[in-house]
Amino acid sequence: MTVPAPRLGRLSLGLHWSVGTGVLGLIAFGFWLRTVPGGQDKTALVQIHKSVGVLVLMAALARVAWRMREGFPAPAGPHAAWERRGAIALHVFLIAATLLMPLSGILRSRAYARPVSVFGLPLIPKLFEAKHETLYAIASNLHDGLALALSAALALHVAAALKHHWIDRDATLTRILGLARRTGQ
């Protein structure tokens, strides 16, 4: 007899994929931005990056609130204790990083003596009249370091989902894709 895998609700799936695709897009865009020469064109692109980053932060906050309310979903298959602990640690890191990444970007903008706006709508006024070098260096290093750490964690997250699908043959991947599948198939 096959046992139905615990399904995720539409809100959980929507928040997961909106934050996930937003973060992936922002990381890729951010790495590409490093190759763009300075000037007005780059400034406009950075404003787009910041605006989308604030929107992803809002979705990440909603995801955290939802996760706090609902807790982590039950595993979609039998897993060893080390796998469960590793999965929880990785998910906690991913959630924390999706919050810290945009917050460090906001701090970076404020330390550069820039306001934060979302597609031209003012959100946070500038903090300093001139660039605060020390704070900017800290925020930049944090933002850039988180981009690398988050990239590695996302790669591990995807690899683990594929491992669950192809090796363990459980419903972990199909569940997060929103597809109906039963364990044991």
Secondary structure as UniProt FT lines:
FT   HELIX           10..33
FT   TURN            34..35
FT   HELIX           40..70
FT   HELIX           81..111
FT   TURN            112..113
FT   STRAND          116..118
FT   TURN            119..120
FT   STRAND          121..124
FT   HELIX           133..163
FT   HELIX           164..168
FT   HELIX           172..176
FT   TURN            177..178
FT   TURN            183..184
//
